[in-house]
Amino acid sequence: MHFRKLRKGIAFALMCSLVLCSACGKKGNDTETDSSSIGASDTLSEDEKNYVYRFEEISISEDKSEWSINRDTISSSSDALYMLASSYTEESSVQKVFKLSGGATEFETIDLDSDKDANYNRLTCDDEGNFYVIKEVWSKTDSDGVAEENESAEIEDAEADETVTEEGDSEESGTVAFEEGSSTTVSVDSDSYSDEDDDDMEMSSFMVKFSADGTKLWEVPLLESDSDSYIQDIDFVKDLGIVTISMGKFSLYNAENGESSELLKRECKDEDYYDGSLITGRDGVVYLLEPDENYEEQLYPFNVSTRSFEEKVAIPNDDYYGYLYAGKSYDFYVFNPDAISAFNVGDDKTTKICDFTASDSIFNYADFIVEPSEGNLYIYGDIGDGEYEFCRLDKVDPKDVVEKETITVGMVGVYDMVRKQIVRFNKTNDKYRLKIVDYSGDSEEDYFSYYDKMSLDITSGNCPDLIVVDYYMPWKSYAAKGVFEQLDSYFENDEEIANTKFLENVMNATKVDGKQYVIVPSFGVSTCVGAKDILGDEAVTLQNYEEICTQNGIDPKEGMGQFFRESGAQLYTSAGSDFIDYSTGKCNFNSEGFIALLKMMKNFPAYEDLMNSDDYDYEKYESYYRENKAILLECSFYDYDYYQATKKGYFGKDIVFNGFPGDNCGKSFIDPRMQIAMSSSCKNKDVAWQFLKSFLSDEYQSKLDYGFPVSEDAFNALEKKAQEKPYYIDEKGEKHETSSSWSIGGLEVEITELSPEETNEFATFIRSIDEVSTRDSKINDIIDEEAGAFYSGQKTAEEVADIIQSRVSIYLSENM
């Protein structure tokens, strides 16, 4: 598995993008739905039927072991698929190779060495079905650093079996032995091995060749350049041999006898890290998949004759390439959470192959996609709740796709949590099918223009049956105009829901004029936290922010740590309640409170100015709160771990939840991860409700992997769990203790169990919040555009406030 580093230079950009794209999956090519047809179609379109596949699960093994497989341990020959799999328990570990021959529906099992100190990783195979793996053997060393019994016994066995020539080739066909002491050993990496005797352990690394039936053909020590590094990938290259990659160094091992040599060296952009993978295309050409200086994946063909990589080839840029999977029908396949796409080298765009939602299937993540022969497509990956499946995909003839009446679900970007529930609903309903209408499509328009398109449909009578609501929609206005269905009667009349208790503050905060129009499956909270010994019971407000900073010897420009003027949207959340009355459509931006907000914002530096300063170090701001150099830390809480990390790591003492500085108060907000509404024009309201309430079911609420549940029972269970030592439940339902830590300002914070007093304090705070954050992007843009004149000294705060008041008033009159 390849892991990428997060560079500091792009961290802020990523953080900002998460605000817009949280929980959304990027759409690939051919995904946009024509909104003009919403409500007119009773089934999948003819085009969508072309992407429907039947997923047939194939059991990897009949035993009850849970096998771990990843993309580096799978390869295919001309007629079979090979997978190196590992199964780990507290008592033992087992590794096997599973083989699936063309047309077969069951795997064959190939046993490897049972040496408990041996570990196999990486696998590739040639056209004849021989496969090659990396073998690592751990052994104790004596006081002189010489490997003891395990390794020497293995060497002696090899010497006894074979006669070694000076060149290292055995006189027996296809087998290589080696002399004692010729194996390469390296010290144990503390990240990969942990034991009380780890200082006395060394690792010997080998390349091993097996025949198609599992007979070992030869075994040779790795080159020192390979054994001293982490081998990221291996691949069989026809007419050349087995090529390995380690830290930009490429080595070659002869397929006939294992003879090794250094092949070439790639310049590493980061001396401590290199990311590259080898992929053999359907034309037999081997490609290097490698990120460029902008961390965008590029493909470089390998020239066997010159033994070098050529210039990169053109690939489509309309999809995200976490990894590419070689195919037979196409050069490469690409995985996204909603679809499998494909392309050939030189294509401008990817071509959608399989739509998971239309096929009533879920794959959160694909460890690999493989096509051993043309038309035979397989996928292995995570289907949710810790479950993995290996499936064969069979294309369904469009004329055989089952006709169902369609209920449309409109959203901007595909929310993963919604997509999963849609698939579950479609699998169990033989009459109705939920269909996603993604307004973002694959266009390159401005992000907020997608909401304009959705708003036009909603207000023009072309509204989807269900609407996924987020921050950037004036949904309260839609509710007030009667566009959304009132849900109170559904809650009251549904026996399953009527007896379920939900968090009253969350339910009430999301009502409009006391009526329920949306459901909120899960949520977080946004607030600002301060040290109790500094703030006590006094709230930091827009009016007293500078005074409290000055009283405590804190520079107001650093009073909120690393906070920029561009971060103003977080403070503008108060604009939704302090300066706007959405029930009347009136605003009050020329008030003393908003003028105080502008003056407070002027304290903070511009993002570019701070980033370009010579002494900028983001880690120093994390320690400011422990050093009493800042008073407020802006936080978004979605679990108890971050609460614990904030208290222990940022402050190291008791904290208070101040909230964002507001007009003579501090304000904290409920942040719904997602809200869903039903259109009042929906023709199948009872069916749509069945889908909506699935998000409120005990099963859904109790299995949330992120965010706080809205169910009382699930919320209380989460609070109780926070009082236990961290643990996880495995696939067999067994409980295992685990550990994790946060690094904050150079301090390592271990996550442990919380006291009942701590969890009660945090839970009580969450239950006290009675407002939902309002993030109207249009109003934020108006404030940002006009406030600059005040920050630069061109206008007074009062003049700018008057202009903002005028512009927002016009906007509200046109949209409320």
C-alpha atoms as one frame of an Amber mdcrd trajectory, in Angstrom:
protein
   0.000   0.000   0.000   1.411   3.406  -0.910   1.028   6.334   1.432   1.543
   9.951   0.472   2.986  12.651   2.694   0.988  15.761   3.446   3.243  18.702
   2.680   3.008  21.772   4.886   2.779  23.998   1.840  -0.544  22.553   0.763
  -2.031  21.900   4.194  -3.976  25.164   4.311  -5.377  24.686   0.816  -6.502
  21.205   1.740  -8.118  22.505   4.891 -10.088  25.066   2.911 -11.149  22.514
   0.315 -12.523  20.264   3.055 -14.968  23.008   3.988 -16.452  22.764   0.507
 -16.061  19.078  -0.253 -16.396  17.289   3.076 -18.069  13.895   2.663 -18.310
  14.342  -1.106 -16.900  12.015  -3.737 -15.503  13.612  -6.884 -17.434  12.625
  -9.934 -15.763  11.173 -12.979 -16.674  11.499 -16.651 -20.215  10.968 -17.933
 -21.796  11.537 -14.535 -23.810  14.714 -14.928 -27.562  14.316 -14.926 -29.605
  16.694 -17.038 -31.696  18.563 -14.471 -34.330  19.365 -17.100 -35.452  15.736
 -16.935 -35.855  15.596 -13.156 -39.184  14.098 -12.252 -39.895  13.067 -15.840
 -38.082   9.725 -15.775 -39.635   6.689 -14.099 -36.525   4.513 -14.344 -32.844
   4.575 -15.222 -32.081   6.304 -18.496 -30.936   4.241 -21.460 -27.454   5.655
 -20.959 -27.367   4.718 -17.265 -28.403   1.157 -18.061 -25.095   0.733 -19.887
 -23.249   1.002 -16.566 -25.150  -1.684 -14.657 -23.179  -4.758 -13.535 -24.022
  -7.772 -11.432 -21.631  -8.221  -8.507 -21.001 -11.857  -7.563 -18.988 -12.396
  -4.419 -16.310 -15.093  -4.608 -15.096 -16.467  -1.307 -11.326 -16.300  -1.067
 -11.122 -19.128   1.438 -13.523 -21.549   3.116 -11.929 -21.120   6.534 -13.003
 -18.374   8.893  -9.746 -16.427   8.732  -9.831 -12.773   7.784  -7.373 -12.355
   4.927  -5.528  -9.111   4.297  -4.656  -8.330   0.668  -3.496  -5.164  -1.047
  -2.610  -4.018  -4.534   1.091  -4.809  -4.098   0.371  -8.493  -3.524  -1.790
  -9.276  -6.564  -0.773 -10.028 -10.129  -2.150 -11.877 -13.146  -0.574 -14.113
 -15.764  -2.104 -14.879 -19.157  -4.644 -17.257 -17.631  -4.734 -16.854 -13.837
  -4.882 -14.400 -10.963  -2.497 -14.691  -7.978  -2.963 -13.045  -4.576  -0.579
 -13.123  -1.623  -2.770 -12.943   1.486  -2.008 -12.676   5.198  -4.074 -13.615
   8.208  -3.040 -12.337  11.617  -4.237 -13.291  15.087  -2.786 -12.615  18.523
  -1.323 -16.120  18.543  -0.021 -16.549  14.996   0.198 -15.310  11.438  -0.329
 -17.264   8.225   0.497 -16.341   4.640  -0.793 -18.084   1.539  -1.087 -17.495
  -2.172  -4.575 -17.831  -3.645  -4.882 -18.624  -7.333  -7.977 -18.073  -9.495
  -7.718 -19.660 -12.920  -9.591 -18.238 -15.877 -13.305 -19.059 -15.703 -13.041
 -20.636 -12.233 -15.358 -19.661  -9.396 -13.164 -20.934  -6.558  -9.617 -20.133
  -5.496  -6.849 -22.700  -5.285  -4.599 -22.449  -2.218  -0.808 -22.448  -2.453
   0.989 -22.843   0.884   4.257 -21.012   1.474   7.044 -21.718   3.967   5.724
 -22.152   7.496   8.811 -20.578   9.083   7.325 -18.361  11.811  10.160 -15.861
  11.389   9.577 -15.439   7.639   7.349 -12.763   6.177   6.409 -12.408   2.501
   5.423  -9.145   0.827   5.076  -7.881  -2.748   4.129 -10.285  -5.530   4.360
 -10.299  -9.304   4.045 -13.082 -11.864   5.187 -13.794 -15.419   3.218 -15.020
 -18.447   3.854 -18.678 -17.564   2.294 -18.321 -14.118   5.533 -18.377 -12.125
   5.314 -15.868  -9.300   7.946 -13.871  -7.428   7.806 -12.540  -3.862  10.011
 -10.690  -1.402  10.858 -12.764   1.667  12.051 -11.285   4.960  13.510 -13.451
   7.714  13.995 -12.145  11.249  16.727 -13.697  13.336  18.582 -13.033  16.560
  22.196 -11.970  16.456  25.008 -12.853  18.822  27.114 -10.233  20.534  29.158
  -9.763  17.348  26.077  -9.048  15.258  26.149 -12.389  13.399  22.801 -13.995
  12.555  22.125 -17.139  14.566  20.460 -20.498  13.920  17.465 -19.762  11.694
  19.437 -18.132   8.916  22.475 -20.416   9.043  20.283 -23.518   9.063  18.495
 -22.278   5.971  21.802 -21.617   4.247  23.167 -25.034   5.190  20.040 -26.716
   3.813  20.487 -24.853   0.552  24.152 -25.826   0.342  23.328 -29.451   1.032
  20.776 -29.521  -1.755  22.794 -27.753  -4.440  26.391 -27.330  -5.641  27.289
 -23.684  -6.117  29.340 -22.439  -9.033  31.612 -19.410  -8.860  29.019 -17.351
 -10.717  26.358 -18.277  -8.161  24.318 -20.422 -10.599  23.530 -23.945  -9.451
  24.280 -26.905 -11.645  20.709 -28.028 -11.139  18.240 -26.528 -13.577  16.623
 -23.270 -12.483  17.833 -23.272  -8.871  20.292 -20.966  -7.093  21.945 -21.533
  -3.727  24.305 -19.172  -1.915  27.265 -19.276   0.395  27.080 -18.737   4.133
  27.452 -15.076   4.978  26.396 -13.891   1.532  22.914 -12.818   2.630  22.351
  -9.154   3.371  21.189  -8.096   6.844  19.901  -4.752   8.114  19.011  -3.446
  11.561  15.386  -3.620  12.561  13.336  -0.499  11.764  11.511   0.551  14.924
   8.455   1.426  12.842   8.151  -2.064  11.433   9.203  -4.207  14.402   8.687
  -3.883  18.109   9.874  -6.373  20.719  11.735  -6.340  24.002  14.710  -7.929
  22.222  14.532  -5.746  19.111  18.113  -4.551  19.537  19.236  -8.162  19.007
  17.219  -8.753  15.834  18.280  -8.467  12.199  16.436  -8.991   8.960  17.613
 -10.893   5.906  15.797 -10.129   2.649  15.422 -12.387  -0.396  13.797 -12.559
  -3.800  12.018 -15.910  -4.245  10.632 -17.532  -7.396   7.823 -20.117  -7.271
   6.310 -22.173 -10.060   2.565 -22.003 -10.787   1.933 -24.900  -8.398   3.959
 -23.356  -5.553   7.273 -25.186  -6.000  10.199 -23.004  -4.963  12.530 -22.603
  -7.973  15.157 -20.291  -6.534  15.881 -17.885  -3.707  18.537 -15.160  -3.700
  19.503 -12.372  -1.291  18.419  -8.886  -2.275  20.953  -6.360  -3.397  22.256
  -4.219  -0.575  20.614  -1.142  -2.150  17.248  -2.946  -1.903  17.649  -4.504
   1.525  18.752  -1.165   2.989  15.584   0.508   1.708  11.849   0.011   1.735
  10.850  -1.818  -1.464   7.773  -0.033  -2.724   6.948  -2.216  -5.701   8.087
  -5.091  -7.898   6.992  -6.010 -11.417   7.868  -8.610 -14.039   9.153  -7.016
 -17.241   9.087  -9.261 -20.296  12.510  -9.872 -21.900  14.182  -8.264 -18.902
  13.283  -9.801 -15.518  11.933  -8.634 -12.178  12.326  -4.925 -11.455  12.163
  -3.484  -7.938  11.739   0.122  -6.731  13.197   1.429  -3.477  13.709   5.158
  -2.817  13.935   5.941  -6.503  16.466   3.149  -7.121  15.506   0.464  -9.610
  17.117  -2.983  -9.490  16.901  -5.986 -11.820  16.709  -9.702 -10.983  17.115
 -12.298 -13.729  13.964 -14.413 -14.031  15.932 -17.583 -14.821  18.406 -17.570
 -11.951  17.847 -14.469  -9.817  21.146 -12.856 -10.742  20.853  -9.208  -9.671
  22.193  -5.844 -10.710  21.396  -2.165 -10.196  19.334  -0.860 -13.105  18.924
   2.915 -12.783  18.319   5.748 -10.321  15.454   8.257 -10.374  15.974  11.682
  -8.851  14.026  11.968  -5.583  12.255  15.272  -4.978  12.261  14.460  -1.268
  15.396  12.776   0.046  13.370  11.113   2.804  10.498   9.921   0.673   9.803
   8.563  -2.793   6.515   7.355  -4.233   6.505   5.259  -7.383   4.686   2.194
  -8.706   5.230  -0.082 -11.695   2.254  -1.119 -13.828   2.325  -3.416 -16.845
  -0.155  -2.245 -19.474  -2.144  -4.494 -21.797   0.383  -3.837 -24.580   3.149
  -5.311 -22.405   4.730  -1.915 -21.820   5.733  -1.251 -18.224   4.851   2.186
 -16.890   6.095   4.091 -13.872   3.299   5.882 -11.988   4.966   8.790 -10.215
   3.795  12.177  -8.867   5.290  15.327 -10.376   6.317  18.469  -8.508   2.615
  19.400  -8.157   1.843  15.923  -6.754  -0.187  15.021  -9.824   0.236  11.446
 -11.024   2.142  10.963 -14.282   2.917   7.895 -16.430   6.379   7.195 -17.819
   6.893   4.245 -20.252   9.915   2.026 -19.670  12.137   1.325 -22.672  13.535
  -2.221 -22.364  16.201  -1.643 -25.011  17.698   1.474 -23.423  16.739   0.414
 -19.893  15.432   3.887 -19.121  12.159   5.734 -18.659  10.910   7.853 -21.528
   9.030  11.152 -21.425   5.636  11.050 -19.730   2.594  10.137 -21.807  -0.674
  12.066 -21.895  -3.408  10.831 -19.579  -6.863  12.320 -18.833  -7.090  14.940
 -16.117 -10.798  14.582 -15.341 -10.396  12.021 -12.581  -8.369  11.605  -9.407
  -5.649   8.981  -9.699  -4.937   7.516  -6.297  -3.814   4.505  -8.291  -4.207
   2.999 -11.755  -5.112  -0.618 -12.448  -3.923  -2.307 -15.643  -6.610  -3.819
 -17.860  -7.122  -5.832 -21.018 -10.135  -4.063 -22.539  -8.575  -0.687 -21.691
  -5.061   0.320 -20.766  -6.028   1.373 -17.258  -8.944   1.380 -14.831  -9.655
   4.058 -12.216 -11.667   3.702  -8.998 -13.957   6.315  -7.499 -16.428   5.609
  -4.686 -19.321   5.892  -7.148 -17.915   4.288 -10.291 -15.182   2.438 -12.154
 -13.841   4.343 -15.144 -11.200   3.506 -17.733  -8.945   5.091 -20.339  -6.309
   4.368 -22.930  -3.029   6.255 -23.080  -3.657   9.413 -25.084  -7.351   9.744
 -24.189  -8.617  13.176 -23.161 -11.255  11.817 -20.796 -12.006   8.688 -18.871
 -14.923   6.461 -19.888 -17.371   5.289 -17.256 -17.543   1.491 -17.107 -19.597
   0.630 -14.024 -21.863   2.801 -11.884 -21.960   1.386  -8.349 -25.205   3.086
  -7.381 -27.044   1.981 -10.533 -25.658  -1.514  -9.911 -26.900  -1.462  -6.297
 -23.413  -2.009  -4.939 -21.108  -0.292  -2.457 -17.332  -0.071  -2.463 -15.840
   2.526  -0.159 -12.356   1.705  -1.298 -10.778  -0.627  -3.824  -7.571  -2.393
  -2.886  -7.404  -3.490  -6.498  -9.272  -3.851  -9.766  -7.978  -6.543 -12.096
  -8.893  -7.863 -15.524  -6.929 -11.111 -16.076  -8.504 -11.546 -19.522 -10.607
  -9.246 -21.667 -14.091  -8.771 -20.271 -13.376 -10.530 -16.948 -13.357  -7.783
 -14.345 -12.762  -8.329 -10.607 -12.676  -5.973  -7.650 -11.583  -6.379  -4.040
 -12.147  -3.761  -1.380 -13.973  -2.290   1.585 -17.779  -2.417   1.388 -18.342
  -0.765   4.779 -18.468  -1.664   8.465 -15.030  -3.277   8.218 -16.156  -5.846
   5.647 -14.207  -6.731   2.517 -15.416  -8.523  -0.580 -13.826 -10.041  -3.659
 -16.340  -9.818  -6.506 -16.599 -10.732 -10.158 -18.397  -8.128 -12.256 -20.736
  -9.311 -15.002 -22.225  -6.688 -17.286 -26.014  -6.708 -17.378 -27.570  -6.334
 -20.816 -29.364  -2.944 -20.786 -32.602  -4.621 -21.905 -32.444  -6.900 -18.827
 -32.136  -4.080 -16.290 -35.127  -4.291 -13.939 -37.535  -1.388 -14.386 -38.330
   0.510 -11.182 -40.097   3.770 -10.448 -37.533   6.448  -9.694 -37.258   8.811
  -6.745 -34.639  11.504  -7.372 -32.127  12.708  -4.778 -30.599  16.089  -5.616
 -27.256  17.221  -4.236 -24.134  19.191  -5.108 -21.340  16.628  -5.114 -22.072
  13.067  -4.076 -22.235  12.688  -0.311 -20.786   9.297   0.495 -23.065   8.669
   3.475 -26.109   9.308   1.245 -24.826   7.133  -1.582 -24.361   4.171   0.759
 -27.900   4.469   2.097 -29.238   4.772  -1.454 -27.556   1.508  -2.424 -28.923
  -0.254   0.656 -32.414   1.038  -0.120 -32.258   0.006  -3.775 -31.047  -3.494
  -2.897 -34.076  -4.168  -0.720 -36.792  -2.473  -2.790 -38.157  -4.214  -5.884
 -40.518  -1.414  -6.939 -38.669   1.868  -6.355 -35.153   3.048  -7.108 -33.435
   6.117  -5.694 -31.457   8.020  -8.311 -28.765  10.637  -7.643 -28.982  13.978
  -9.433 -25.558  15.583  -8.996 -25.647  19.266  -9.921 -21.868  19.553  -9.920
 -21.532  17.051 -12.773 -18.090  17.153 -14.372 -18.085  20.814 -15.401 -15.378
  23.300 -14.486 -17.753  26.017 -13.297 -17.380  27.976 -10.086 -18.380  25.789
  -7.131 -21.180  28.066  -5.964 -22.723  28.212  -9.430 -23.801  24.602  -8.889
 -26.064  25.822  -6.091 -27.510  28.421  -8.433 -28.488  25.647 -10.854 -30.018
  23.625  -8.056 -31.835  26.679  -6.686 -33.303  27.387 -10.121 -34.754  23.877
 -10.299 -36.070  24.050  -6.745 -37.867  27.350  -7.286 -39.095  26.653 -10.822
 -41.104  23.507 -10.067 -38.438  21.061 -11.267 -37.391  20.107  -7.751 -35.872
  16.673  -7.002 -37.980  14.458  -4.727 -35.345  14.584  -1.983 -32.791  17.360
  -1.471 -29.471  17.099   0.369 -29.125  20.438   2.131 -25.824  21.971   3.149
 -24.419  25.257   4.419 -24.511  27.087   1.128 -28.231  26.789   0.419 -30.907
  29.240   1.675 -32.923  26.239   2.790 -34.859  28.086   5.486 -36.211  30.326
   2.762 -37.277  27.259   0.746 -39.046  25.871   3.807 -40.838  29.158   4.471
 -42.032  29.252   0.842 -43.534  25.772   1.086 -41.007  24.084  -1.228 -40.103
  21.506   1.445 -42.486  18.999   2.973 -43.241  19.508   6.665 -42.087  16.339
   8.472 -43.682  16.684  11.913 -46.639  14.392  11.067 -44.255  11.723   9.743
 -42.380  11.712  13.044 -45.615  11.550  14.997 -47.324   8.822  12.946 -44.405
   6.477  12.342 -44.420   3.906  15.142 -40.715   3.134  14.767 -39.717   6.790
  15.059 -42.404   8.041  17.452 -40.850   6.101  20.344 -37.283   7.134  19.574
 -35.797  10.015  21.542 -33.631  12.518  19.725 -31.457  15.345  21.050 -33.970
  18.134  21.558 -31.500  20.975  21.046 -30.456  19.644  17.632 -34.016  18.979
  16.492 -35.247  22.384  17.694 -32.288  24.254  16.207 -33.052  22.845  12.756
 -36.742  23.801  12.820 -38.204  26.732  10.918 -40.964  28.588  12.766 -41.228
  25.608  15.099 -41.723  23.086  12.283 -39.440  20.262  11.153 -38.442  20.317
   7.488 -35.100  18.481   7.521 -33.580  15.463   9.212 -30.057  15.619  10.656
 -28.399  12.174  10.861 -25.226  13.417  12.588 -23.515  16.629  13.544 -20.475
  18.360  14.986 -20.136  21.560  16.989 -18.177  24.723  16.206 -16.931  26.913
  19.001 -13.923  28.705  20.461 -12.194  27.317  23.535 -10.218  29.226  26.167
  -8.264  28.520  29.344 -10.466  28.551  32.424  -7.838  30.253  34.578  -7.731
  33.192  32.135 -11.351  33.631  31.108 -13.173  32.319  34.156 -16.869  33.078
  33.677 -16.330  36.085  31.404 -17.241  35.603  27.749 -14.991  37.021  25.050
 -17.201  39.138  22.769 -16.758  41.391  19.769 -16.722  44.356  22.120 -14.195
  43.167  24.753 -11.805  41.006  22.689  -8.985  43.560  22.530  -9.443  44.539
  26.190  -9.123  40.942  27.418  -6.051  40.384  25.218  -4.400  43.544  26.582
  -5.224  42.634  30.199  -3.414  39.322  29.765  -0.408  40.737  27.885  -1.459
  39.130  24.601  -1.060  40.740  21.168  -4.620  40.992  19.705  -3.368  39.891
  16.270  -2.356  36.551  17.862  -5.186  36.323  20.364  -6.789  33.539  18.338
  -3.489  31.860  17.463  -3.046  31.225  13.750  -6.106  33.126  12.541  -6.283
  35.098   9.285  -8.597  37.728   7.909  -9.483  35.124   5.289 -10.767  32.960
   8.145 -13.524  35.494   8.659 -16.231  33.089   7.515 -15.910  31.359  10.879
 -16.760  34.628  12.631 -19.411  35.545  10.085 -21.416  32.536  11.276 -22.748
  34.908  13.908 -24.107  37.069  11.086 -26.887  34.555  10.575 -28.400  35.268
  13.978 -26.932  38.563  15.218 -27.378  40.635  12.082 -30.043  38.881   9.981
 -33.652  38.012  10.740 -34.459  35.296   8.204 -38.145  35.304   9.154 -38.522
  38.892   7.912 -35.633  39.110   5.477 -34.234  42.155   7.285 -30.607  42.758
   8.256 -28.671  45.054  10.588 -25.076  45.263   9.353 -24.681  48.961  10.103
 -24.992  48.228  13.822 -22.377  48.772  16.526 -22.016  44.999  16.857 -21.004
  44.447  13.235 -18.708  47.469  13.288 -17.010  45.842  16.297 -16.618  42.652
  14.234 -14.866  44.574  11.447 -12.523  46.203  13.948 -11.725  42.861  15.525
 -10.988  41.301  12.121  -8.558  44.116  11.303  -6.311  42.813  14.095  -5.556
  39.617  12.233  -2.919  39.317   9.497  -3.682  38.498   5.876  -2.901  34.898
   4.956  -0.224  35.797   2.388   1.526  38.186   4.766   1.777  35.554   7.474
   2.849  32.751   5.142   5.580  34.903   3.615   7.044  36.065   6.919  10.547
  34.786   7.636   9.747  33.451  11.112   6.493  31.666  10.248   6.142  28.289
  11.972   2.661  26.833  12.307   3.724  24.595  15.212   4.541  27.573  17.423
   0.915  28.682  17.314  -0.157  25.290  18.661   1.876  25.899  21.817   0.624
  29.495  22.292  -2.309  28.343  24.423  -0.082  26.436  26.853   2.165  29.499
  27.043  -0.726  31.973  27.606   0.068  33.807  24.360  -3.439  33.362  22.902
  -6.888  33.307  24.474  -9.206  31.623  21.954  -8.759  28.449  19.901 -11.294
  27.927  17.103 -12.458  24.275  17.205 -14.802  21.961  15.378 -15.593  18.916
  17.498 -16.881  15.697  15.939 -15.720  13.248  18.594 -14.404  12.958  22.146
 -10.819  12.383  20.992 -10.371  15.933  19.739 -11.935  17.296  22.924  -9.316
  15.341  24.877  -6.492  16.437  22.562  -7.606  20.072  22.898  -7.703  19.991
  26.667  -4.462  18.035  27.179  -2.461  19.176  24.168  -3.329  22.773  23.346
  -4.009  23.987  26.905  -2.741  21.385  29.375  -5.335  22.575  31.880  -9.066
  23.097  32.349 -10.900  24.795  29.501 -14.138  26.697  28.943 -16.316  26.742
  25.831 -16.478  30.446  25.064 -17.948  30.256  21.573 -17.136  32.644  18.733
 -17.047  36.268  19.843 -20.533  37.614  19.115 -22.469  40.792  19.758 -22.043
  41.048  23.554 -21.899  37.247  23.868 -20.023  34.121  22.834 -21.746  31.835
  20.329 -21.335  28.124  19.629 -23.056  26.377  16.750 -24.367  22.997  15.713
 -22.755  21.918  12.447 -24.966  19.311  10.726 -22.749  17.035   8.669 -25.680
  16.820   6.320 -29.398  17.599   6.227 -32.028  16.042   3.964 -35.414  17.476
   3.036 -38.366  16.112   1.078 -39.901  18.148  -1.712 -43.550  19.036  -1.179
 -44.081  18.024  -4.826 -42.715  14.478  -4.315 -45.211  11.956  -5.738 -44.152
   9.041  -3.513 -43.853  10.700  -0.135 -44.350   7.554   1.954 -41.551   5.805
   0.083 -39.310   8.884   0.343 -39.952   8.946   4.101 -38.843   5.322   4.409
 -35.507   6.396   2.996 -35.269   9.508   5.181 -35.978   7.635   8.397 -33.289
   5.031   7.620 -30.779   7.686   8.732 -32.517   7.817  12.106 -32.658   4.064
  12.687 -30.835   2.459  15.614 -28.658   0.515  13.176 -27.490   3.646  11.360
 -27.108   5.857  14.440 -25.126   3.267  16.421 -22.610   2.669  13.629 -21.626
   6.224  12.771 -17.886   6.351  12.145 -17.658  10.134  12.467 -19.722  12.862
  14.094 -22.202  12.815  16.957 -25.439  10.856  16.518 -28.754  12.671  16.917
 -30.327   9.674  18.690 -30.355   9.978  22.497 -29.438   6.317  22.992 -26.562
   6.410  20.504 -25.294   9.731  21.899 -25.315   8.347  25.453 -23.532   5.182
  24.287 -20.823   7.332  22.698 -20.389   9.247  25.940 -20.043   5.983  27.858
 -17.531   4.605  25.355 -15.333   7.685  25.865 -14.965   6.623  29.514 -13.374
   3.315  28.493  -9.890   2.643  27.208  -9.866   3.093  23.417 -10.869  -0.078
  21.582 -12.248  -1.384  18.339 -14.545  -4.272  17.492 -13.244  -6.667  14.832
 -15.215  -8.500  12.158 -15.923 -11.342  14.583 -17.429  -8.972  17.140 -14.437
  -9.265  19.453 -13.173  -6.266  21.415  -9.516  -5.177  21.170  -7.820  -2.359
  23.062  -5.925   0.071  20.891  -3.962   3.279  21.288  -3.553   6.562  19.454
  -1.963   9.933  20.030  -1.951  13.508  18.759   1.129  15.643  18.222   0.372
  19.240  19.189   3.029  21.931  19.340   5.780  19.381  19.895   3.821  17.612
  22.645   2.650  14.015  22.196  -0.838  13.540  23.622  -1.991   9.983  24.247
  -5.722   9.361  23.898  -6.973   7.511  26.983 -10.260   7.021  28.790 -11.982
  10.172  30.069 -13.463  10.587  33.517 -17.263  10.688  33.940 -16.889  14.348
  34.976 -15.056  15.213  31.747 -17.505  13.457  29.427 -20.444  14.969  31.317
 -18.926  18.449  30.952 -18.492  18.005  27.205 -21.876  16.319  26.638 -23.647
  19.013  28.656 -22.000  21.685  26.513 -23.112  19.936  23.305 -26.691  19.687
  24.582 -26.674  23.416  25.439 -26.118  24.654  21.882 -29.337  25.899  20.314
 -28.252  27.458  17.010 -27.234  26.020  13.653 -24.357  27.781  11.908 -25.429
  29.891   8.946 -22.934  30.131   6.116 -24.455  32.051   3.268 -21.631  32.219
   0.735 -23.141  35.221  -1.060 -23.227  37.287   2.146 -19.700  36.175   3.071
 -18.506  37.273  -0.379 -20.124  40.695   0.052 -18.453  41.177   3.436 -15.044
  40.063   2.119 -15.288  42.310  -0.942 -16.154  45.435   1.021 -14.177  44.900
   4.231 -10.860  45.181   2.386 -11.329  48.922   2.010 -11.462  49.251   5.809
  -8.472  46.979   6.402  -6.371  49.021   3.960  -7.454  52.351   5.493  -9.397
  53.586   2.463 -12.727  53.742   4.315 -13.923  53.775   7.884 -15.607  50.780
   9.491 -18.884  52.732   9.556 -18.702  53.504   5.824 -18.009  49.869   4.974
 -20.832  48.699   7.260 -23.296  50.986   5.469 -22.275  49.562   2.069 -22.577
  45.965   3.315 -25.990  46.784   4.809 -27.192  48.090   1.470 -25.873  45.195
  -0.603 -27.093  42.461   1.754 -30.531  44.108   1.983 -30.854  43.950  -1.805
 -29.670  40.341  -1.858 -32.173  39.292   0.822 -35.071  41.076  -0.882 -34.324
  39.169  -4.087 -33.871  35.765  -2.484 -36.129  35.620   0.578
